[in-house]
């Protein structure tokens, strides 16, 4: 998912648009996690980028998506860019000391 979210609409409030964006991202991640894993992978990880525009987007952890959207809201951004790319990953083994 590579998307530029526009945070202005003639009939919807700013808060409603922010919540809709958060929900859309949550639903996308949920949908991608349901897909079958390739051989040798343990879980779906996500490579995420966030910023005002695609050129200035920085890498973030998937757990920080809502926090970054909320910070964009507090700074009254007119739009933001979010990139969420699913990637099959393996869990690291723990050292039992």
C-alpha distances in whole Angstrom, upper triangle without the diagonal:
4,6,10,12,15,18,21,22,25,26,23,24,22,22,21,18,17,18,15,12,13,14,10,9,12,11,8,9,13,12,10,13,16,15,18,18,19,23,24,21,21,18,14,14,10,10,9,10,12,14,16,15,13,16,17,14,15,14,15,15,13,16,16,13,16,18,17,16,19,21,19,21,24,24,23,20,20,16,13,10,8,6,5,6,9,12,15,18,22,24,26,30,32,35,38,41
4,7,10,13,16,19,20,24,25,23,24,21,22,21,18,17,18,16,13,14,15,12,11,14,14,11,13,16,15,14,17,19,19,21,21,22,26,26,23,24,21,17,16,12,11,9,9,10,12,13,11,9,12,14,11,13,13,14,16,14,17,17,14,16,18,16,15,19,19,17,19,23,22,21,18,17,14,11,8,6,4,6,8,11,14,18,20,24,26,28,32,34,37,40,42
4,6,9,12,15,17,20,21,19,20,18,19,18,14,14,16,14,10,12,14,11,10,14,14,12,14,17,16,16,19,21,21,24,24,26,29,30,27,27,24,20,18,15,14,11,10,10,11,11,10,9,13,14,12,14,15,15,17,15,18,17,13,15,17,15,13,17,18,15,17,20,19,18,15,14,10,8,6,6,6,9,11,14,18,21,23,27,29,31,34,36,39,42,45
4,6,10,12,14,18,19,18,18,16,17,17,13,13,15,13,10,13,15,12,12,16,17,15,17,20,20,19,22,24,24,28,28,29,33,33,30,30,27,23,21,18,16,13,12,10,9,9,8,8,12,13,11,14,16,16,18,17,19,17,14,15,17,14,12,16,16,13,15,18,17,15,12,11,7,6,4,6,9,12,14,18,21,24,26,30,31,33,37,39,42,44,47
4,6,9,11,15,16,14,14,12,13,13,9,9,12,10,7,10,12,10,11,14,15,14,16,19,19,20,22,24,25,28,29,31,34,35,31,31,27,24,22,19,18,15,13,11,11,9,10,11,15,15,13,16,17,17,19,17,19,17,13,14,15,13,10,13,14,11,12,15,15,13,10,9,5,5,6,8,11,13,16,19,22,26,28,31,32,34,38,39,42,45,47
4,6,8,12,14,12,12,10,13,12,9,10,13,11,9,13,15,13,14,17,18,18,20,22,23,23,26,28,28,32,33,34,38,38,35,35,31,28,26,23,22,18,16,14,13,10,11,13,16,16,15,18,20,20,22,21,22,20,16,16,18,15,12,14,15,12,12,15,14,12,9,6,4,7,9,11,14,17,20,23,26,30,31,35,36,38,42,43,46,48,50
4,7,10,12,9,9,7,9,9,6,7,10,10,9,12,14,14,15,17,19,19,21,23,24,25,27,29,30,34,34,36,40,40,37,36,32,29,27,24,23,20,18,15,14,11,13,16,19,18,17,20,21,21,22,21,21,19,16,15,16,14,11,12,13,10,9,12,12,9,7,5,5,8,11,13,16,19,22,25,28,31,33,36,37,39,42,43,46,49,50
4,7,9,8,8,7,10,10,8,10,13,12,12,15,17,16,18,20,21,22,24,26,26,28,30,32,33,36,37,39,43,43,40,39,36,32,31,27,27,23,22,18,17,14,16,18,21,21,20,23,25,24,26,25,25,23,20,18,20,18,14,15,16,13,12,15,14,10,10,7,8,11,14,16,20,22,25,28,32,35,36,40,40,43,46,47,50,52,54
4,6,5,7,8,11,10,8,11,13,12,13,16,17,17,19,21,22,22,25,26,27,28,31,32,33,37,38,40,44,45,41,41,37,34,33,29,29,26,24,21,20,18,19,21,24,24,23,26,28,27,29,27,27,25,22,21,22,21,17,18,19,16,15,18,18,14,13,10,11,14,17,19,22,24,27,30,33,36,38,41,42,45,48,49,52,54,56
4,6,8,10,13,12,11,14,16,15,16,20,20,20,22,25,25,26,28,30,30,32,34,35,36,40,42,44,48,48,45,44,41,37,36,33,33,30,28,25,24,21,22,25,28,28,27,30,32,31,32,30,31,29,26,24,26,24,21,21,22,20,17,20,20,16,16,13,15,18,21,23,26,28,31,33,37,40,42,45,46,48,52,53,56,58,60
4,7,10,12,10,10,14,15,14,16,19,19,19,22,24,24,25,28,29,29,31,33,34,36,39,41,43,47,48,44,44,40,37,36,33,33,30,29,26,25,23,24,27,30,30,29,31,33,31,33,30,30,29,26,24,25,24,21,21,23,20,18,20,21,18,18,15,17,20,22,23,27,28,31,33,37,40,42,45,45,48,51,52,55,57,59
4,7,8,6,7,10,11,10,13,15,15,16,19,20,21,22,25,25,26,28,30,31,33,37,38,41,44,45,41,41,37,34,33,30,30,27,26,23,23,21,23,25,28,27,26,29,30,28,29,27,27,25,22,20,22,21,17,17,20,17,15,18,19,15,16,14,15,17,20,21,24,25,28,30,34,37,39,42,42,45,48,48,52,54,56
4,5,5,6,9,10,11,13,15,16,17,19,20,21,23,25,26,27,29,31,32,34,38,39,42,45,45,42,41,37,34,33,30,30,27,26,22,22,20,22,25,28,27,25,27,29,27,28,26,26,24,21,18,20,19,16,15,17,15,12,14,16,13,14,13,14,17,20,21,24,25,29,31,34,37,39,41,42,44,47,47,50,52,54
4,5,5,6,9,10,11,13,14,15,17,19,20,21,23,25,26,28,29,31,33,36,37,40,43,43,40,38,35,32,30,27,27,24,22,19,18,16,19,22,24,23,22,24,25,24,25,23,23,21,18,15,16,16,12,12,14,11,8,11,12,9,10,10,11,13,16,18,21,23,26,29,32,35,36,39,39,41,44,45,48,50,52
4,5,5,6,9,10,11,12,14,16,17,18,20,22,23,24,26,27,29,31,35,36,39,42,42,38,37,33,30,29,26,26,23,22,19,19,18,21,23,26,24,23,24,25,23,23,22,21,19,16,13,15,15,11,10,13,12,8,11,13,11,12,12,13,15,17,18,21,22,26,28,31,34,35,37,37,39,42,42,45,47,49
4,5,5,6,9,10,10,12,14,15,16,18,20,21,22,24,26,27,29,33,34,37,40,41,37,36,32,29,28,26,26,23,23,20,20,19,21,23,27,26,24,25,26,24,24,22,21,20,17,14,16,16,13,12,15,14,11,14,16,14,14,14,14,15,18,18,21,22,25,27,30,33,34,37,37,39,42,43,46,48,50
4,5,5,6,9,10,10,13,14,15,17,19,20,21,23,25,26,28,32,33,35,39,39,35,34,31,28,26,23,24,21,20,17,17,16,18,20,23,22,21,22,23,22,22,20,20,19,15,13,15,15,11,12,14,12,10,13,15,12,12,11,11,12,14,15,18,19,22,24,28,31,32,35,36,38,41,42,45,47,49
4,5,5,6,9,10,11,12,14,16,17,19,20,22,23,25,27,30,31,34,37,37,33,32,28,25,24,21,21,18,17,15,15,14,17,19,22,20,18,20,20,19,19,17,17,15,12,10,12,11,7,8,11,9,7,11,12,11,11,11,10,11,13,13,16,17,21,23,26,29,30,33,33,35,38,39,42,44,46
4,5,5,6,9,10,11,12,14,16,16,18,20,21,23,25,29,30,33,36,36,32,31,27,24,23,21,22,19,19,17,17,17,20,21,24,23,21,22,22,19,19,17,16,15,12,10,12,13,9,9,13,12,10,13,16,14,14,15,14,14,15,15,17,17,21,22,26,28,29,32,32,34,37,38,41,43,45
4,5,5,6,9,10,10,12,14,15,16,18,20,21,23,27,28,31,34,35,31,30,26,24,23,20,21,19,19,17,18,18,19,20,24,23,21,22,22,20,20,17,17,17,13,12,15,15,11,12,15,14,13,16,18,16,15,15,13,13,15,14,16,16,20,21,25,27,29,31,32,35,38,38,42,44,46
4,5,5,6,9,10,11,13,14,15,17,19,20,22,26,26,29,32,33,29,28,24,21,20,17,18,15,15,13,14,14,16,17,20,20,17,18,19,17,17,15,15,14,11,9,12,12,8,11,13,12,11,15,16,15,13,13,11,10,11,10,13,13,16,18,22,24,26,29,30,32,35,36,40,42,44
4,6,5,6,9,10,11,12,14,16,17,19,21,24,25,28,31,31,27,26,22,19,18,16,17,14,15,13,15,16,18,18,22,20,17,18,18,15,15,12,12,11,8,6,10,10,7,9,12,12,11,15,16,16,15,15,13,12,13,11,13,13,16,17,21,23,24,27,27,29,32,33,37,39,41
4,5,5,6,9,10,10,12,14,15,17,19,23,24,27,30,31,27,25,22,19,19,17,18,16,17,16,18,19,20,21,24,24,21,21,20,18,17,14,14,14,11,10,13,14,11,13,16,16,15,18,20,19,18,18,16,15,15,13,15,14,17,17,21,23,24,27,27,30,33,34,37,39,42
4,5,5,6,9,10,11,12,14,16,17,21,22,25,29,29,26,25,21,18,18,15,17,15,16,15,17,18,19,19,22,22,19,20,19,18,17,14,15,15,12,11,15,15,12,14,17,16,16,19,21,20,18,18,15,14,13,11,13,12,14,15,19,21,23,26,27,30,33,34,38,40,42
4,5,5,6,9,10,11,12,15,16,20,20,23,26,26,23,22,18,15,14,12,13,11,13,12,15,16,17,17,20,20,16,17,16,14,13,10,11,12,8,9,13,12,11,13,16,15,16,19,20,19,18,18,15,13,12,9,10,8,11,12,16,18,20,23,24,27,30,31,34,37,39
4,5,5,6,9,10,11,13,15,18,19,22,25,26,22,20,17,14,14,12,14,13,15,15,18,20,21,20,24,23,19,19,18,15,14,10,11,12,9,9,13,14,12,14,17,17,17,20,22,22,20,21,18,16,15,12,13,11,13,13,16,18,19,22,22,25,28,29,33,35,37
4,6,5,6,9,10,11,13,17,18,21,25,25,22,21,17,15,15,14,16,15,17,17,20,22,22,22,25,25,22,22,20,18,17,13,14,16,13,13,17,17,15,18,21,20,20,23,25,24,23,23,20,18,17,14,14,12,14,13,17,18,20,23,24,27,30,31,35,37,39
4,5,5,6,9,10,11,15,16,19,22,23,20,19,16,12,13,11,13,13,15,16,19,20,20,19,23,23,19,20,18,17,16,12,14,15,12,14,17,17,16,18,21,20,21,24,25,24,23,22,19,17,15,12,11,9,10,10,14,16,18,21,22,25,28,30,34,36,39
4,5,5,6,9,10,14,14,17,20,21,17,16,12,9,10,8,11,11,14,15,19,21,21,20,23,23,19,19,17,15,13,9,11,13,11,13,16,16,15,18,20,20,21,24,25,25,24,24,21,18,16,13,11,8,9,8,11,13,15,18,19,22,25,26,30,32,35
4,6,5,7,9,13,14,17,20,21,17,16,12,10,12,11,15,15,18,19,22,24,25,23,27,27,23,23,20,18,16,12,13,16,14,15,18,19,18,20,23,23,23,26,28,28,26,27,24,21,20,16,15,12,13,11,14,14,16,19,19,23,25,27,31,32,35
4,6,5,7,11,13,16,19,21,17,17,13,11,13,12,16,16,19,20,23,25,25,24,27,27,24,24,22,20,18,15,16,19,16,17,21,21,20,23,25,25,25,28,30,29,28,27,24,22,20,17,15,12,12,11,14,14,17,19,21,24,27,29,33,35,38
4,5,6,9,10,13,16,17,14,14,11,8,10,10,13,14,17,19,22,24,24,22,25,25,22,22,19,18,16,13,15,18,16,18,21,21,20,23,25,25,26,29,30,30,28,28,24,22,19,16,14,10,9,7,10,11,13,16,18,22,24,27,30,32,36
4,6,8,9,12,15,16,12,11,8,6,9,10,13,15,18,20,24,26,26,24,27,27,24,23,20,18,16,13,14,17,16,18,21,21,21,24,26,26,27,30,31,31,30,30,27,24,22,18,16,12,12,8,10,10,12,14,15,19,21,24,27,29,32
4,7,9,12,15,16,14,13,10,9,12,13,17,18,22,24,27,29,29,27,30,31,27,27,24,22,20,16,18,21,20,21,24,25,24,27,29,29,30,33,34,34,32,32,29,27,24,21,19,15,14,11,13,12,14,16,18,21,24,26,30,31,35
4,6,9,13,15,12,12,10,9,12,13,16,18,22,24,27,30,29,27,30,30,27,26,24,23,21,18,20,23,21,23,26,26,26,28,31,30,31,34,35,35,33,33,30,27,25,21,19,15,13,10,11,11,14,16,18,21,24,26,30,32,35
4,7,9,12,10,11,10,9,13,15,18,20,24,26,30,33,32,29,32,33,29,28,25,25,22,20,22,25,24,26,29,29,29,32,34,33,35,38,39,39,37,37,33,30,28,24,21,18,15,12,12,10,13,14,17,20,22,25,29,30,34
4,7,8,6,7,7,7,11,13,16,19,23,26,29,32,31,28,31,31,28,27,24,23,21,18,21,24,23,25,28,28,29,31,33,33,35,37,38,39,36,37,33,30,27,24,21,17,14,11,10,7,9,11,13,17,19,22,25,27,31
4,6,6,9,9,10,13,15,17,20,24,27,30,33,32,29,31,32,29,28,24,24,22,21,23,26,25,28,30,30,31,34,35,35,37,40,40,41,38,39,35,32,29,25,22,19,15,12,10,7,10,11,14,17,19,23,26,28,31
4,6,9,11,12,15,18,20,23,26,30,33,36,35,32,34,35,31,30,27,27,24,23,25,28,28,31,33,33,34,37,38,38,40,42,43,44,41,42,38,35,32,28,25,22,19,15,13,9,11,10,14,16,18,21,24,26,30
4,7,10,12,14,17,19,22,26,29,33,36,35,32,33,34,31,29,25,25,23,22,24,27,27,30,32,32,33,36,37,37,40,42,42,43,41,42,38,35,32,28,25,22,19,15,12,9,8,7,10,13,14,18,20,23,26
4,6,8,10,13,15,19,22,26,29,33,32,29,31,31,28,26,22,22,19,18,20,23,24,26,28,28,30,32,33,34,36,38,39,40,38,38,35,31,29,25,22,18,16,12,9,6,5,5,8,11,13,17,20,22,26
4,7,9,13,16,19,23,26,29,33,33,30,32,32,28,26,22,21,18,17,18,22,22,25,26,27,28,31,32,33,35,37,38,39,37,38,35,31,29,25,22,19,17,13,11,7,6,5,6,10,12,15,18,20,24
4,6,10,13,16,20,22,26,29,29,27,29,29,25,23,20,18,15,14,15,19,19,21,23,24,25,27,29,29,31,33,34,35,33,35,31,28,25,22,19,15,14,10,9,6,6,7,8,11,14,16,20,22,25
4,7,10,13,16,19,23,26,26,23,26,26,22,21,17,16,13,11,13,16,16,19,21,21,22,25,26,26,28,31,31,32,30,31,28,24,22,18,15,12,10,6,6,5,6,9,10,14,17,19,23,25,28
4,7,10,13,16,20,23,23,21,23,22,19,17,14,12,10,8,11,14,14,17,18,18,20,22,23,24,26,28,29,30,28,29,26,22,19,16,13,10,8,6,5,6,6,9,10,13,16,18,22,24,27
4,6,10,13,16,20,20,17,19,19,15,14,11,10,8,6,10,12,11,14,16,16,17,20,21,21,23,25,26,27,24,25,22,18,16,12,9,6,5,4,6,8,9,12,14,16,20,22,25,28,30
4,7,10,14,17,17,14,16,16,12,11,8,8,7,7,11,12,11,15,16,15,16,19,20,20,22,24,24,25,23,24,21,17,14,11,8,6,5,6,7,10,11,14,16,17,21,23,26,29,31
4,7,10,14,14,12,14,13,9,8,6,5,6,6,10,9,8,12,13,11,13,16,16,16,19,21,21,22,19,20,17,13,11,7,5,5,6,9,10,14,14,18,19,20,24,25,28,31,33
4,7,10,10,8,10,9,6,5,4,6,8,9,12,10,9,12,13,10,12,15,15,14,17,19,18,19,16,18,14,11,8,6,5,7,9,12,14,17,18,21,22,23,27,28,31,34,36
4,7,8,8,10,8,5,6,7,7,10,10,12,10,8,11,11,8,9,12,11,10,13,15,14,15,13,14,11,7,6,5,7,9,12,15,17,21,21,24,25,26,30,31,33,36,38
4,5,7,8,6,4,6,9,10,13,14,16,13,11,13,12,9,9,12,11,9,12,14,12,13,10,12,9,6,5,7,9,12,15,18,21,24,25,28,28,30,33,34,37,40,41
4,7,9,7,7,10,13,14,17,17,19,16,13,15,14,11,10,13,11,8,11,13,11,11,8,9,6,4,6,9,12,15,18,21,24,27,28,31,32,33,37,38,40,43,45
4,6,6,6,10,13,15,18,18,20,18,15,17,17,14,13,16,15,12,15,17,15,15,11,11,8,6,5,9,11,14,17,21,23,27,28,31,32,34,37,39,41,44,46
4,6,5,9,11,14,17,17,20,18,15,18,18,15,15,18,17,15,18,20,18,18,14,14,11,8,6,8,8,12,14,18,20,24,25,28,30,31,35,37,39,42,44
4,6,9,12,15,18,19,22,20,18,20,20,17,17,21,19,17,20,22,19,20,16,16,14,11,9,11,12,15,16,20,22,25,26,30,31,32,36,37,40,43,44
4,6,10,13,16,18,20,17,16,18,18,14,15,18,16,14,18,19,16,17,14,15,13,10,9,11,12,15,17,21,22,26,26,29,30,31,35,36,38,41,43
4,7,9,13,14,16,14,13,15,15,11,13,16,14,13,16,18,16,17,14,15,13,9,7,8,9,12,14,17,19,22,23,26,27,28,32,33,35,38,40
4,6,10,12,14,12,12,15,14,11,13,16,14,14,17,19,17,19,16,18,15,12,10,10,10,12,14,17,18,21,21,24,24,25,29,30,32,35,36
4,7,9,12,10,10,14,14,11,14,17,15,15,19,20,19,21,19,21,18,14,12,10,9,10,11,14,14,17,17,20,20,21,25,26,28,31,33
4,6,8,7,7,11,10,9,12,14,13,14,17,18,18,20,18,20,18,14,12,10,10,10,12,14,14,17,17,19,19,20,24,24,27,30,31
4,5,5,7,10,10,10,13,15,15,16,19,20,20,22,21,23,20,16,15,12,11,10,12,12,13,15,14,16,16,17,21,21,24,27,29
4,5,6,9,10,10,12,14,15,16,18,20,21,22,20,22,19,16,14,11,10,8,10,10,12,14,14,16,16,18,21,22,25,28,30
4,6,7,8,10,11,13,14,16,17,19,20,22,21,23,20,17,16,13,13,12,14,14,15,17,16,18,17,19,22,22,25,27,29
4,6,5,6,9,10,11,12,14,15,17,18,18,20,18,15,14,12,13,12,15,16,17,19,19,21,20,21,24,25,27,30,31
4,5,5,6,9,10,11,12,14,15,17,15,17,15,12,11,9,10,10,13,14,17,19,19,22,22,23,27,27,30,33,35
4,5,5,6,9,10,10,12,14,15,15,17,15,12,13,11,13,13,16,17,20,22,22,25,24,26,29,29,32,34,36
4,5,5,6,9,10,11,12,14,14,17,15,13,14,13,15,15,18,20,22,24,24,26,25,26,29,29,32,34,36
4,5,5,6,9,10,11,12,11,14,12,10,11,10,12,13,17,19,21,24,24,26,26,27,30,31,33,36,37
4,5,5,6,9,10,10,10,12,10,8,10,9,12,13,17,19,22,25,25,28,28,30,33,33,36,38,40
4,5,5,6,9,10,10,13,12,11,13,13,16,17,21,23,25,28,28,30,30,31,34,34,37,39,41
4,5,5,6,9,9,12,12,11,13,13,17,18,22,24,26,29,29,31,31,32,35,35,37,39,41
4,6,5,6,6,9,8,8,10,12,15,17,21,23,26,29,29,32,32,33,37,37,39,42,43
4,5,5,6,9,9,10,13,14,18,19,23,25,28,31,32,34,34,36,39,39,42,44,45
4,5,8,11,12,13,16,17,20,22,26,28,31,33,34,36,35,37,40,39,42,44,45
4,6,9,11,11,15,16,20,22,26,28,31,34,34,37,36,38,41,41,43,45,46
4,6,9,10,14,16,20,22,26,29,31,35,35,38,38,39,43,43,45,48,49
4,5,7,11,13,17,20,23,26,29,32,33,36,36,38,41,42,44,47,48
4,7,11,14,17,20,24,27,30,33,34,38,38,40,43,44,47,49,51
4,7,10,14,16,20,23,26,30,31,34,35,37,40,41,44,47,49
4,7,10,13,17,20,23,26,27,31,31,33,37,38,41,43,45
4,7,10,13,17,19,23,24,28,29,31,34,36,39,41,43
4,7,10,13,16,20,21,24,25,27,31,32,35,38,40
4,6,10,13,16,18,21,23,25,29,30,33,36,39
4,7,10,13,15,18,20,22,26,28,31,34,36
4,6,10,12,16,18,21,24,26,30,33,35
4,7,9,13,15,18,22,24,27,30,33
4,6,10,13,15,19,21,25,28,30
4,7,10,13,16,19,23,25,28
4,7,9,13,16,19,22,25
4,6,9,12,16,18,21
4,6,9,13,15,18
4,6,9,12,15
4,7,9,12
4,6,9
4,6
4
